[in-house]
Amino acid sequence: MAVDSVGQNETGHRETVARSRLTDRLRSSNTEAVLLHAPAGYGKSVLLAEWAGSDPRPFAWVALTAAHDDPAVLLSAIAEAFEPIEPVEAAVIDSIQTSRPNLDVVVPRLERALRGRVVPAVLVLDELEHLDSPASLRLVEALLGGVGDGSCLALATRAVPPIHVSRLRAEGRLTVLETRDLMMTPGEARRLLAGAGVAARAEEVETIVVKTEGWPVALYLAGMTRGGGAPQAWLPDAGFGGDERNLVDYIRDELLATLSAEDVDFLTRVSFLDRLGGELCDFVLEADGSGARLAELARRNMLLVPLDRRDEWFRLHSLLADMLRSELGRRHGGEVAALHLRASRWAEADGDPERAVDFAIAAGDFERAGRLIWEAVPSFKTTGRHATVQRWIERIGLERAARDPHLSLTLAHGHLADGDGDEAEYWAAIACAHLDAPESLAADVPAGLALIDATLARGGTAAMATAAELARTALPEESRWGAMADLMAGVAAHLSGDRDGAHQALSDAARRASVWNVPLVQILALSQLSLLAAADDDWPTARILASQARSGVDRAGLIARPSVALAMAVSAYVNAADQRRSEALADAAAARALLARVRGFGAWFVVETAAALAATAIELNEPTIASQFLASARLRLADLRDAPMPAAWLQEIDAAVTRRSASSLPDLTPAELRVLRMLPSHLSYRQIADELIVSPNTVKTQVRSTYLKLGVSSRHEAVEICRAALSPDRGDSRTPPAP
């Protein structure tokens, strides 16, 4: 059964689908040779025929078979093809038709005869893969050496051609059309389907082209399957895959029938792999020589798509893979789980957790899958890969997940990353039930539960520090969860007023999170460090740390996750202090929206986020909004026992709100007030700018704005008002630094 890029109308008459983009390329080529190199079903023969119909030169056509792998038979066939155009010299034929032909005589005569031809022509050798003997291939080389003066040699083959393609290409003597060139475009596919009586919409054509990877024969069979009568619409659920009967027959007859039973068995047993490499296939099959086998199959163009330039990694065409996977279940059903399990072990050792999990689930080893998912969660749940974890859980099922401690912990920490403390507690309780069977429990399960306790901090700051330390001690140094343990230890130290301990633990958390690619932990650690720097009035450092945290949010795609509300609030606070009003307003709005979605979360997180938003509001001259967030923070402050830091910060912010509301300098922004306070110092604008770490132009702008609001025209007048309004007994309205 040989089917190429053809369609079929209502009468059953087969007609070609014109591929002018390819025939134009062939017709305009000025090279001595053309090579069409692709697997079966890519329309090589039909394309050559279409080219012959549009080229003014005559075509001499030889459809090769295994019989032509004899130089005498091959040369006779070529001479017969040339006979109607311009006969080949008799001396050439005579030299090959002896009992023991001497190629050293035949080849020079053939080259001379070709160079002496008068009529330019195209010689087609179709299905060149049938030629394998050195003698026959030497004749092909002679043909390449003799064509010229407007003539051309066209070769079509499924296998890697036995000629020096790279050298001929470099010399400008060869035009090559490969598989990617012969894939059908959506326009060609639409015409082919229409010829089969299928009226498909543009988006449906796109879908079927993607599924078939533009394989002309598959598109033709899809049309034949759906059409065959009066034109009809393509049904939305009318898929097309490797289990289609017509396609299965074609693949078996045209592709697999040319392979040995061992090769077919090899392809079937590795068909579940999304990529094929020698070492991987050896490991999965517990065999040797897979690399050489793959290279040979690729050379024979068995729908193996190379994935690199070194021919080390391949993948099967999706339709061939579909078919072989169906065969795998029928032929090797009892071995499927073991194959997937070995693939999972390979992927884990190769540092590919996603494939390791997928193969473990396919193998039905949910305990292994649970452990792998738990280890992957710190990176996947905090880098925008949330959907991948959700897909794994859906494949496993919640009921089965509840029976596995690692999967229960995964769900708990997933809800934690979503800012849902209540659901996190629910699944933590389910995971905790597995502690009754310690003999089969991994040491990281108690550590995972301790991290949830530390994050939710239901027992106060002291209990939070204890839980964080338990996790830090239990987890191995290489665990990704160690970064989160450092973070929670740093937060607990910060809340209790241990600034040195907080700085050390938070720095460790940021470093480990960077090394292990756990961006959410890194973002929160940097935000906490920014608050520490602001408390030391080290605004350059605070600015850098807050900016790094804010950039991390965008880079990791976490802008919609409630767990970054604190980072957004800290960024807003630092931007407001720097008088970056638009950035501060945008980040504050995002932080407010995210904080509103937090449910039952740790009080420390809510208090710190609300306090940072209150401090931002003061910097933006919005005392009413600051009071609202202060009230929100105080509602959760009682849940933070043994935490002097947030209480002191809220008290300082409250005092700043009071001072700002009672100030006789209404409408001045905090930045303008800071400049006003420095006017009595007799510093120059540049010196004031250096003190405030802003540009001189910014100082000038703020001074002009201050003069306008105060109704003065000189520095002396502004100083007098400053002394009266900001006397020592009244203080100033500057936002208190972060604790």
N, C-alpha and C positions, 0 to 999 in steps of 0.2 A: 504493500500500500504506500504509494508515494504521493504526498499531497504538499503542494507549495502554496505561494501567495495567490490563490485562486478563489473565486466566488462561484455561486451556482444560482441561476435564476429559476423562475417558476417551472420552466419546462425541463429542468434537470440538466440543461446544457452548462458546462463549466466554462467560465470566462475569466480572463486574467484581470487583476486589479493593477492599473497602470501605476508605475512608481517612477515618475519622470525625474524626481530629484536624484535618483540613482542612475537612470539611463543617461541623463544629461552629463553626469559626472564621468561615466564610462566613455560616452561619445566624444567628450572634449579632452580626454586624456591623450597625451602624446607619447606615452611610454611604450616600450617594446613589449611589455607583458602586463597582464592584469591577473590578480589573484582574488578569488572569492573564497573566503575561509570561514566556515560556520558549521554548526551541527546540522543534522537532518531537519528538514521542515522550515528552513529560513528562506526558501524561495530562490536558491542560487540558479537552478536550471531555468526557471521561469524568467528570472531577471536577464539571463544570458539570451534567452529567446526574444525578450522584449527589446534588448539592445540590438540584436540582429535585425529586427524589423524596422529599426530607426536609423541604422548606420548604412551609408551607401556602399560600403565594402562588402564583398561576398564572405560568407561564413562557411568554413569547413568544420564539421562537427563530429567528434568521436566520443561516444558514450562508453566509458571504460568499464570493463568487468575484470574478474580475476584472470580470465584467459589472456588479457592484454599484458600481463606481467611476464611476457615473453617478448624480447626485442623484435623478433621476426614478425610476430602477430601484430605488435604495436605499430611497427613501421608500415606494414601492409594496410592496416586500418587507416593510417594517416594518408597514405598514397591514395586509397580509395576515396577518402573524403575530399582530397584535392582534385580528383579526376575531372569533375564537371567545371572546375574553375581554371586550373592550369596544371596539367599532369606533372608529377614528379619524374625526374630523369630516371630512365630505366637502369642506369648504372648503379644508382643508389639501391634500388630494389634487388638487383642481381647480387650485390655485395652481401646482403643479409640472408639470401635464400640459399646459402651453401650449407653443407652438413655441419660445419664448425665455423660460423661467421666470426670474423676478426673485427672487433669494434674499433681497433686502431685504424682500420681501413674505412669502416662504415661511417663513423662519426665525421671525419673530415669531408667525405663526399656529401653527406647530408647537409653540413653547414654551407658548403659551396653551392649546392643546389638551391638552398633556401635564399642565399644572398643573390643568386642569379635570377630569381623569379621576377616577372614583369608586372603582374597584376597584384596590387596590394590586397591582402586578405587577412581575415581573422581566423586562426586555428583554435578551436575550443576542445580542450581535454576535460571532460566532465567526470566527476567522481575519481579524482586523481588518487584517492586513498587506496585504490586497488593496486597501485603500483608499489612494489616493495623491493624487487630485486635490483642489485647494483647495475646490471646491464640495462634494464628498462629506464632507470633513473638517469643513467648516463645519456640515453637518447633524449630525455627531456632537457637535460643541460645543453645538448647539442641544438635542440630547437631554440632554446633561449639565446644561444650564441649566433644563430643564423637569421633570426627575424630582423627586419629593418626595412628601410625605404617605404614606410607607411603601413607595413604589415604588423600584426600583433598576435601574441600567444596568450590565450585566456585559459586559466586553470581554475577549476572549481573543486574544492575538497572539504571533507569533514575533518580530517585529521590535520595535524601540523604538517605543512607542506615540506617535502624532502628537498627543498632548494634553499639557497642562502638569501632569505628574505631581507634581512637587515642590510646586507651588502648591496643587494640590488636596489633597495629603497634609497640608500645613501648615494648611490650612483645616479639616481633619478631615472631608473629604467623600469620601475615597477609601481603600479597602482594597486592598492590593497583595499578591499572592502571586507571588514570583519563582522562578527556577530552584532556589535553595537551599531554598526552602520545598517545592517539588514533588518533590525527590529522595525516593526511597523509603527508608524506614527498614528495618533488618534484619527487624523483625516483619512489615512489609508484604511485603518480598521473600520471606520464608519462605512466606507464604500464597500468593503468586503462583506460586512454584515448585511448591508442593504441588498447586495447581490444574492444573499442567502434568504432574503425575505424577512429580515429582522429590522424593525424600526426602533433604534435605540437613541435615547437622548444623549446629549454631549457628555453629561456627567456619568452616564452609564457606560459610555464608550471608554471614558477615562479610567473607570474602575476596572473594566475587563482588560484593558491594555496593561494596567499595573499588575493585575493578577497573572496574566499570561507573559508578562515581561516582553510584550511585543513580538512573541513567537508566532510567526504567520500561520503555521499549521494549527496551533492551538486556537487561534482566532477563527480560522476556517471551521474547525470542528465545533467550536462554540456556536457559530452561525448555523451550521448544519443541524446541531442538536435543537436549537431554539426555532429555526426557520423550517424550510422545506415545503412551504405552501404559500398562501397569500400573505403579503406583508403583515406582520404583527408586532405589537409592542414588546419590548423586553420587560419582563416582570421584575418588580423591585427585589423579590427574593430569589430570582433565578440566577443563582451563583454558578460558578464554573470552576471546577477544581480537578485535582489529580485522580479523583475517583470516577470521573466520567468514563463510561464504557468505551466510547470511540477513542478517547485520548489514551486510555489504558492499552487498548489494542495497538494503537499507533506506536506508543513508546515501547511496548514489548516487541513488536515486529521490526521496527526501524532502528531501535537503539539497543535494547537489551539482547536481542537475538544475535547481535554481532559480538557479544562478550562471552567469556567463559563462565561456567557455573560458579566458579570461585569469585570472579569479579562481581557478578550479580549479587551473590550472597554478601560480599563485602559492602557494596553500596547499600544494600537493604539494611544491614545491621548498624550502619553509621548514619542512616538517613534522618534520624531524630536530632542530630547535631546541627546547629545553625551555621557552624563553620568547621571545616575539615583540615586538619594538619597531621603530619606524619606521626609525631610523638603522641598527640592526643588520641588518634585512632589506635595506635599500638596499645596505649594504656587501657582504653575502653574495651578493646577486643582481646586484650591479653595476648597479643601477637607481635610479630616483627614484620618489617618491610612495607608498612602502610605508606610511607612517604614515596617510595619508588612506585608503588601501585597507583597512588593518586596522580603522580606526574605522568605516568603512562596513559591513564584514563583521560587526563586533561589533553594530552597530545592527540588523543583520538577524538577529542571534542564530544565527550559524552555529557554535554550540558553541565559541565563543571565550570563555574565562573571563578576566575582568579581574583583574590582579594589583595594581592600585593604584587610587586614587580619581580619578586624572587621565586615565584611559584611554590611558596611554602604553605600558603593558606588558600583554601577554595571554599565555595559553597555550591550546593546543588541548585539547579533551577527549581523554582518553587513548585511547579507542577510535577516535575520528576520526584521531588522530595515528598510531595503529597501522596503520590502513587506508591512510592517505596515504603512510606510509613504505614500505609494500609497493609502492604505485604508483610511488614515487620510484625504486626500484631498477629497475622494469620500464620506466618511461618515460624516465628520465634517468640510466641506469646509468653512462654515461661521464662525467657531470658531478658525481657524488656526491662523489668525493675532493676535487675543487676547491672545492665548496661547504663541506665540512667544514674544509678548510684555511683558507679565508677567515674562517670562523667562529672558528677557533683564533686567527688574527691579531687579530681584533676583541677576543676575550676577553682576550688578553694585554695589548693596549693599554688595555683597560678595567680592568686590575688584578684579573682573575679567573683565577688560575693553574689552578684545578681544571677549569673548563670548557675552558680553553685546552689542557690536556693531553688531556682526553677527546676533543675534536674532532681533535687531532693524531693520536691513536691511531686514531680512526675513519677518518681520511684515509690511514692507512698511512704517514705520515711519522714514522718511529720516531726518526730523528736529531733532529728538532725536539722530539718528545715527550721524548726523553732529556734534552735541554738544559733544557726547561721543568721536568721532574721534579727535576733536579739543583738548579735554582734554588729550587724549592719545598720541598725536603727540610728545610732548617734549621727552618722553621716547622711543617711537617706532621709530621715525625718526632718533634718535641719538644713537641707540643701535643695529644697524644692522637689525632692524625690518622694514626697508624701504619697503620691498616687501609686508608686511602685509597691510600697509597703501595703497599701490598701488592697492592691490587686492580689498580693500574696495571701493576705488574710481572707479575702473573698474566696480564693481557690481552696483554702484549707477549711473555712467555715468556722463560725463563732463557737459552735458546740465543741468541735474538736480543739479549738484554741483554748477553751476553758479547761481542758484536761491536761494542758501542757504549761508548766511554770514559765518557760521563756516566752511563749506566745501570750500568756496572760500579762506578763510584764511589758511586752511589746505594746499591747493595747493600752495599758496604763500609762506608759510614757508617751504614747502617741497623743492621748487626751491631754497629758501634761503640756506637751508642745503646742497644743491648740488652746491652752489657757482654760481648760475645763477640769478644775480640781475635783469636782464631785465624781465625774466618770472615772478619773484617774484613781480615786480612792476605791471605787467599786471594783475595778479590775485588779487593783493591788490586793484587795481582800481575797479575791479568787486565787491569785498567785500565792498569797500567804498560806492558804489552806494546804498547799503542797509541802510546806515546811514540816508537816507531820510524817513525811517519808524522807528523812535526811539521808538515808543510805543511798538513795538514787538521785539526790539533789546536787546540782553543781553549786560551787561556792559563790558564783556570781549572782545567784538568785537572792540571797539575803542582802547582798550589796545593792542590787537593783531596788529592792524594797526600801532600804535605808535612804537611797537617793530620793525616793518619792516622799518619805517622811521629812527629809531635810528641806525639800522644795516647798512642801505644803506648810511646814513649820507649825503644826497644830499645837505642839507642846511648848511653844515659846522658843526664844533664842538659844537657851542653853541646850535644850533637847535637839534643836536644829544642828548645833555644833557637834553634839555627840553622834548624831546620825551621819553627818558628813564625814566625820573622822572614821567611823566604822566602815563606810564605803571606801575611803582612801586606803585603809589598812587591808581590806579584804581583796580589793581588785589588783590584778597584776599590773606591772608597770606598762605593759604594751596594750592594755585595754583602752579602747576609745572612751569608755565610761569614766576613766580616771579624770579626764578634763572636767567633767560635770561635778565630780566629787570635790575637786579643787575649787571650783566656782562656788559651790555651796558653803565650803569651809571659809572661803574669803568673805562671802556675804555675811555669814554668822559673825565673823570677827569684826567686820565693819559695823554691823548693828550694835555690837556690844562695846564699841569704842576702842578696840584693839587695832589701831591704824597700821602698825608695822606688820602684825600678823595678817591683816587683810591684804595689804599690798603684796606680800610675798605669795600668799595663796592665789590671789587673783592674777598675778603675773604668771605663776605656774599654769593656771587654767588657760590663759590666753595663748601661752607658748604651746602647750600640749594640744589644744584645740586646733591650732594652726598646723601642727605636724600631722595630726590624725584627721584633718579635714572635718571638723565639727563646728561649722560656722556659727550656729546659734549660741553655743557656749562661748565662743570667742567674742561674739558681739556683746553679750551680756557682761563678760569679764572686762572688756574694754570700756564699757559704759560705767561700770563701778569704779574702775581706775580713773576715769575722767572726773567723777564726783570727788574722789580723793584729791586729785590735783587741784580742782576748784576750791576745795576746802583749805588747801595750802596757799591759795591766791596765786597758784601757778597756772595762769590762764593759757599761756602758749602750749603747755603740755595737755591741759584739759581740752583745748581746741583740737589738737592732733588726735588724741584718743577718741573723742566724740566723732570726729570726721571719719576715722577708720571704722568705727562701729557702724556709722550711718552708711558708708560705702558698702560694708559687708552685707547689710540688709538687702540692698539692691542687687549686689553680685550673686547672692545666694537665692534670690527670688522669694524672700520671706516677708515682703512688705504687707501681705495680707494676714500674717500670723499674729494672733494676739500676744504671743510671748515676746514680741519685739517692741511692745508698747513702751517699756522702760527706756530702751535704746533711743526710740524716737523722741521721748520726752527730754532725755539728757541732751540730745542733739539740738532740740528746740531751745533749751535753757542756755547752752553755750552760744548758739547763734544769736539769741536775743542779747546776751551780754556783749557780743561783738557788734551789735547794732546791724545785724543782717536780718532785717525785719521780715522780708518776704519769706526767706528760708525758715525763720523761726515760726512764723504763722503756719506755713505748710506742714512742718514737722509736728507742731503742737496739735493741729487738726487731725493728723493721722494718729497721733498718740491717743487723743481723746476717743476717736472711733474704735481703736483697738482695745483700749481699757474698758470700754462699755461692753465688750464681748467676753471679758474675763468672768468666769463663774467659779466661785468656791476656791479661789486660788490662794496662795500664800499671802498673808497680810503684809509681809515685808515688800513684796512686789507692788501691791496696790498702794501702800503708803509712800514708797519711794517715787513711784510714777506720778502720783497725785501731787506730791511735794515738788517734784521737778516742774510740773505744769504750773503750779502756783508761783514758783520762783520765776518761771518764764513770763507769766502774766504781769508780775511786778515790773520786770524789765521792759515789757511792752506797754507799760503805763495802763494796765487794766486791773486795778485793785479789786473790783467787784468779782471778776472771774477768779482772781487769786483767792478770794475769800471762799468761793464755792469749792475749789479744789482742796483748800485747807479743811473745810468741813468734811469732805469725802475721806480725806486722810485720817482725820480724827476718829471716824466711825470704826476704822480697823486698827487703830493704834493700841486699843486695849488687848488685842490678840498678840501683841508683840511684848511679851514679858521679858524682862532682863535685857531691854534694848534702849539704852539711854540716847543713842545717836539720833534716831528719827524723832524722838520727843523733843530733843533740843533744837533740831532743825525746824520743826513745825513752830516751835515757840519763837524762834528768830524770824521766821517768815511772817508770822502773825504780827510781831512788833513792827516789821518793815511795812506791812499793810497799814497798820495804825498810823505810823509816821507819815506814810505817803498820803493817807486820807486827810491828815491834819495839817499838812504842809501849807505854808502861805505862798508856795510857788506852784500853783496849779498848772497843768498842761505841760510842764517840763518833763521830758523823758529822763529815765535814769542816766542815760549817757550824757545828756545835756547837764544834768545835775553834777555829774562827776567832773565835767569840764569846768562848770561854774565854781566848784569847790577849789579848783586849782588856780583860778585867776588871781587870788590874793598872793600867790607864791612868787609872782613876778617872773615866772618861767616864760620862755618864748613858746610860740605855738609848736615849733618843732620839738622842744624839750617836753612840752605837755604830751605831744604825740608819742614820744619815746616812752614816757611814763605809763601811758594808757595802752601802749602797743597798738596804735592805730596810725593812719597816715596823717601828715600835716593838713592835707586838704579836708580830711574828715573833721579835724579839730576846727578848722576855719568855718566849715559849714555849720557845725554845732554851735559855735560862738555866735555866728550871724543869726541863727534861729533863736538862740537864747536872748540876744539883744531885742529881737523883734517881739518876742513874747513878753519880755519885761518892760518894753517901752523905753529902753535906754539906747544911748548912742555911743557910749564909751565904756572902756574897761573899768574906769574908776566908779562909774555909776553902778555897774553890775556888781562890783566888789562890795559896795556899801549894802546893796540889797542882799547879797549873799551872807554878809556878816550878821545882818538882822534876822534873816530867815533861818539860817542854818547855824545858829549859836549852839555852844556845847550842851546846853540844857535841853535842846530839842533834837540834837542828832541830825543825821541826814537820812534820805530815803533809799539809799543803795540797798539792793537785794543782798541779804546775808549769803555768804559763800556756802557752798554745799558742805555738809559736815565731813 
